[in-house]
Amino acid sequence: MRSKTIHLIIGPLLYFVVSNLNLPDLSVEGQAVLACTIWVAYWWITEALELAVTALLPVIIFPLTGAANIESVTSSYGHPFIFLFMGGFILGLAIEHTGLHKRIAYKIIEWLGTSPKRVILGFLIATAFLSMWLSNTATAIMILPIGISISNHFSSQKEFSKNLMLAIAYGASIGGLATLIGSPPNIIFAGIIQQNLGVEITFLKWMTFALPITIALLIVAWFYLTRFKIDKSVAENKAFNFNDLPKMTTAEKRVLIVFAIVATLWITKDFLLKKHFPQLDDTIIAILGAISLFIITGDPKSKQKIMTWRVAREMPWGVLLLFGAGLAIANGFSSTDLTIWL
């Protein structure tokens, strides 16, 4: 408790010191942005306050110091990319709550085979694929119980069990690179590029660049994780029996259809739909998919919608504020002389 209080005090002290330094060739506004960035970064690192609360500091400091007006600061928190991520979060929640993520993971592993090396490849691909659309952390948490249930059958095969867990971790991190919504830094980077250079990075453009890198990294990770020797009897263990997977529910099928449509639109809009709908962009597609989940019923008998606001409240709203803060700070850098000074 005392440690947090100290960090709470140090943050504004750092701001005061930096904002009063004699920094040649840097404007007062640029110095204010630099001081605010250091304050925000310090509180984020030390977690003196909740990360999302700290993310609101630019809304106060930038207008008061003249670094930016309130309209330009708050517009960063409502950037289209933030709504793109919001739509992705809602789609991810629907996949998680219907259990579709487990079915996808099991099916990929089943298709690839049940030899030890193929199981590790299956976990790498399954985790990476889910991480392309869901957050890296959430994907790892969702896949981890599946990996643990399999590794528990092989307590004598410690190398296999260890590498199976690493496959989940590596797959989640690598998969997040593949799409624009796969990981928060992707969105922040795309937003900064658009704000500063006026270049729009679409979903397809990102995937064209990042997907080959993702595949290459998965191959490297697989070779690295399968260098060990293991008893071939592992492949015959009942842990790899996928026949117990329950029948696909109506809710799963409908979420899969929505997911497939959204992903297809993201990838094909530039060369199929842009001519007829020039204003259509990735954010509109994401929000359209998210809203449809609140309309479509998951169970025809109960008329229960696939997505409800009770479930949507589980979305990590604080992460969206973090995105906003990152974009606001980046905009502060570019709108003052701080970028040139650095």
C-alpha positions in Angstrom: 0.0 0.0 0.0 2.8 2.4 0.9 4.6 1.5 -2.3 1.6 2.5 -4.4 1.3 5.8 -2.6 5.0 6.5 -3.3 4.5 5.7 -7.0 1.4 8.0 -7.1 3.5 10.9 -5.8 6.5 10.2 -8.1 4.4 10.3 -11.2 3.3 14.0 -11.0 6.8 14.8 -9.6 8.3 13.5 -12.8 5.9 15.5 -14.8 6.8 18.7 -12.9 10.5 18.1 -13.2 10.4 17.4 -17.0 8.0 20.2 -17.8 10.4 22.7 -16.0 13.6 21.5 -17.6 15.4 23.8 -19.9 15.2 21.7 -23.1 16.7 23.7 -26.1 14.7 23.8 -29.3 11.6 22.2 -27.8 8.4 24.2 -27.5 6.4 24.5 -24.2 3.6 22.3 -25.8 6.1 19.7 -26.9 7.6 19.6 -23.4 4.2 19.2 -21.9 3.5 16.2 -24.1 6.9 14.7 -23.2 6.3 15.2 -19.5 2.8 13.8 -19.7 4.1 10.7 -21.6 6.7 10.1 -18.9 4.0 10.4 -16.2 1.6 8.0 -17.9 4.4 5.5 -18.7 5.6 5.6 -15.0 2.1 4.9 -13.7 1.5 2.2 -16.2 4.8 0.5 -15.4 4.3 0.7 -11.6 0.5 0.2 -11.8 0.0 3.0 -9.3 -3.5 3.3 -10.6 -5.6 1.0 -12.8 -4.1 1.1 -16.3 -7.4 2.4 -17.8 -7.6 5.2 -15.3 -4.1 6.3 -16.0 -5.0 6.3 -19.7 -7.3 9.2 -19.1 -4.5 11.6 -18.0 -3.9 13.0 -21.5 -7.6 14.2 -21.5 -6.7 16.5 -18.6 -3.1 17.5 -19.2 -3.0 18.1 -23.0 -5.8 20.7 -23.0 -4.7 22.4 -19.8 -1.1 22.9 -21.1 -2.2 23.9 -24.5 -0.6 20.9 -26.1 -3.9 20.0 -27.8 -7.5 21.1 -27.6 -10.1 18.9 -25.9 -11.8 17.9 -29.1 -8.6 16.5 -30.7 -7.6 14.6 -27.6 -11.0 13.0 -27.0 -11.3 12.1 -30.7 -8.3 9.8 -30.3 -10.4 7.8 -27.8 -13.1 7.4 -30.4 -10.8 6.5 -33.3 -12.3 4.1 -35.9 -9.7 1.5 -35.0 -11.0 1.4 -31.4 -14.4 0.6 -32.7 -12.9 -2.0 -35.0 -11.3 -3.7 -31.9 -14.6 -3.4 -30.0 -16.4 -5.3 -32.8 -13.6 -7.9 -32.6 -14.0 -8.2 -28.9 -17.7 -8.9 -29.2 -17.1 -11.5 -31.9 -14.5 -13.1 -29.6 -16.9 -13.2 -26.7 -19.5 -14.9 -28.8 -17.0 -17.5 -29.9 -15.9 -18.1 -26.3 -19.4 -18.2 -24.8 -20.7 -20.7 -27.3 -17.7 -22.9 -26.9 -16.8 -22.6 -30.6 -13.1 -22.0 -29.7 -12.8 -25.5 -28.2 -14.3 -27.1 -31.2 -12.0 -25.2 -33.6 -9.0 -26.2 -31.5 -10.0 -29.9 -31.3 -10.8 -30.1 -35.0 -7.5 -28.6 -36.0 -5.6 -31.0 -33.8 -7.7 -33.9 -35.0 -7.1 -33.1 -38.7 -3.3 -32.8 -38.2 -3.0 -36.2 -36.5 -2.2 -37.5 -33.0 1.5 -38.2 -33.1 3.4 -36.1 -30.5 5.0 -33.8 -33.1 1.7 -33.3 -34.9 -0.1 -32.6 -31.6 2.3 -29.8 -30.9 1.9 -28.5 -34.4 -1.9 -28.7 -33.9 -1.7 -26.7 -30.7 0.5 -24.1 -32.4 -1.8 -23.7 -35.3 -5.1 -23.8 -33.3 -3.8 -21.3 -30.8 -2.4 -19.0 -33.5 -5.6 -19.2 -35.5 -7.7 -18.2 -32.6 -5.2 -15.5 -31.6 -5.7 -13.9 -35.0 -9.2 -12.9 -34.0 -9.1 -13.0 -30.2 -6.7 -11.4 -27.7 -3.5 -13.3 -27.2 -4.0 -13.6 -23.4 -7.7 -14.8 -23.8 -6.7 -17.3 -26.4 -3.9 -18.8 -24.2 -6.3 -19.0 -21.2 -9.0 -20.7 -23.3 -6.6 -23.3 -24.9 -4.6 -23.9 -21.7 -7.1 -26.3 -20.1 -7.2 -28.4 -23.2 -3.4 -28.6 -23.2 -3.3 -29.4 -19.5 -5.8 -32.2 -19.8 -3.6 -33.8 -22.5 -0.3 -33.3 -20.7 -1.7 -34.8 -17.5 -1.8 -38.2 -19.2 1.9 -38.0 -19.8 3.5 -37.2 -16.5 6.5 -39.3 -17.4 7.0 -37.4 -20.7 8.0 -34.1 -19.1 9.7 -32.8 -22.3 6.5 -33.3 -24.3 4.3 -31.7 -21.6 6.6 -28.7 -21.3 6.8 -28.1 -25.0 3.0 -28.5 -25.3 2.6 -25.6 -22.9 5.2 -23.6 -24.8 3.3 -24.3 -28.0 0.3 -22.6 -26.6 2.3 -19.6 -25.4 4.2 -19.2 -28.7 1.1 -19.8 -30.8 -0.9 -17.1 -29.0 2.0 -14.5 -29.4 2.7 -15.4 -33.0 -0.9 -15.5 -34.1 -1.6 -12.1 -32.7 0.7 -10.7 -35.4 -1.3 -12.0 -38.4 -4.4 -9.7 -38.3 -5.1 -6.1 -37.5 -7.2 -7.0 -34.5 -4.9 -9.8 -33.4 -3.0 -7.7 -30.8 -3.4 -4.2 -29.4 0.0 -2.9 -30.8 -1.2 -3.7 -34.3 -4.1 -1.3 -34.0 -2.1 1.4 -32.3 0.6 1.2 -35.0 -2.0 1.4 -37.8 -3.7 4.3 -36.1 -0.4 6.2 -35.7 0.5 5.6 -39.3 -2.9 6.9 -40.4 -2.7 10.0 -38.2 0.8 10.9 -39.0 1.3 9.8 -42.6 -2.3 9.7 -43.9 -1.8 6.1 -45.0 -4.7 3.7 -44.3 -3.6 0.2 -43.4 -6.6 -2.0 -44.2 -7.3 -5.5 -42.9 -6.1 -7.1 -46.2 -3.0 -4.9 -46.4 -2.0 -6.0 -42.9 -2.6 -9.7 -43.5 -0.7 -9.5 -46.8 2.3 -8.4 -45.0 2.0 -10.2 -41.6 0.5 -13.6 -42.5 3.6 -14.9 -44.3 5.7 -13.8 -41.4 3.3 -15.5 -39.0 3.5 -18.8 -40.9 7.3 -18.7 -41.0 7.5 -18.1 -37.3 5.1 -21.0 -36.6 7.3 -23.3 -38.7 10.4 -22.1 -36.8 8.6 -22.6 -33.4 7.4 -26.1 -34.4 10.9 -27.2 -35.4 12.3 -25.8 -32.1 9.6 -27.5 -30.0 9.9 -30.9 -31.6 13.6 -31.6 -31.2 13.0 -33.9 -28.3 12.6 -37.7 -28.3 9.5 -39.3 -27.0 7.9 -42.7 -26.6 5.8 -43.5 -29.6 3.1 -45.0 -27.3 2.1 -41.4 -26.5 0.3 -41.3 -29.9 -1.9 -44.1 -28.9 -3.1 -42.6 -25.6 -6.8 -42.1 -25.0 -6.2 -38.4 -24.4 -6.3 -38.0 -28.1 -9.8 -39.5 -28.5 -11.9 -36.7 -30.1 -15.1 -38.8 -30.5 -16.5 -37.4 -27.2 -16.8 -33.9 -28.7 -20.6 -33.0 -28.4 -22.7 -32.3 -31.5 -22.3 -28.7 -32.8 -25.0 -26.5 -31.4 -27.2 -24.1 -33.3 -25.5 -21.2 -31.6 -22.0 -22.4 -32.6 -23.1 -22.8 -36.2 -24.5 -19.3 -36.3 -21.5 -17.7 -34.7 -19.3 -19.6 -37.1 -21.4 -18.2 -40.0 -21.1 -14.6 -38.7 -17.4 -15.0 -38.1 -16.9 -16.4 -41.6 -18.8 -13.6 -43.2 -17.0 -10.9 -41.3 -13.6 -12.4 -42.0 -14.5 -12.8 -45.7 -15.7 -9.1 -45.9 -12.5 -7.9 -44.2 -10.3 -9.7 -46.7 -12.3 -9.1 -49.9 -13.9 -5.7 -49.5 -11.1 -3.8 -51.3 -11.5 -5.7 -54.6 -15.2 -6.8 -54.4 -17.3 -4.3 -52.4 -15.4 -1.0 -52.5 -16.7 -0.2 -56.0 -20.3 -0.4 -54.8 -19.8 0.8 -51.2 -16.9 3.2 -51.3 -17.4 4.2 -47.6 -17.3 0.6 -46.4 -14.3 0.0 -44.1 -13.1 -2.6 -41.6 -14.7 -0.8 -38.7 -18.1 -0.8 -40.2 -17.8 -4.5 -41.0 -16.8 -5.3 -37.4 -19.6 -3.3 -35.9 -22.1 -4.8 -38.3 -21.0 -8.3 -37.3 -21.2 -7.4 -33.6 -24.7 -5.9 -33.8 -25.9 -9.0 -35.8 -24.9 -11.2 -32.8 -27.4 -9.2 -30.6 -30.1 -9.9 -33.2 -29.6 -13.5 -34.1 -31.0 -16.2 -31.8 -28.7 -18.9 -30.6 -31.4 -21.3 -29.5 -34.6 -21.3 -31.6 -36.6 -22.8 -28.7 -35.7 -20.3 -26.0 -35.3 -17.4 -28.4 -32.2 -16.4 -26.5 -29.9 -14.1 -28.5 -26.4 -15.2 -29.2 -25.0 -12.0 -27.6 -26.6 -10.2 -24.7 -25.5 -7.0 -23.0 -24.8 -9.0 -19.8 -22.2 -10.9 -21.7 -20.9 -7.9 -23.6 -20.1 -6.2 -20.3 -17.3 -8.7 -19.9 -15.5 -7.0 -22.7 -12.2 -5.5 -21.6 -13.4 -1.9 -21.9 -10.2 -0.6 -20.2 -8.2 -1.9 -23.1 -10.1 0.5 -25.4 -9.1 3.4 -23.2 -5.5 2.2 -23.4 -5.7 2.4 -27.2 -7.2 5.9 -26.9 -4.3 7.0 -24.7 -1.7 5.6 -27.1 -3.3 7.4 -30.1 -3.7 10.6 -28.1 0.0 10.6 -27.1 1.1 9.8 -30.6 -1.1 12.6 -31.9 0.5 14.9 -29.3 4.0 14.0 -30.6 3.1 14.8 -34.2 1.0 17.9 -33.5 3.9 19.5 -31.6 7.6 19.7 -32.4 8.3 16.8 -30.1 8.7 14.2 -32.9 11.3 16.4 -34.7 13.1 17.2 -31.4 13.5 13.5 -30.5 
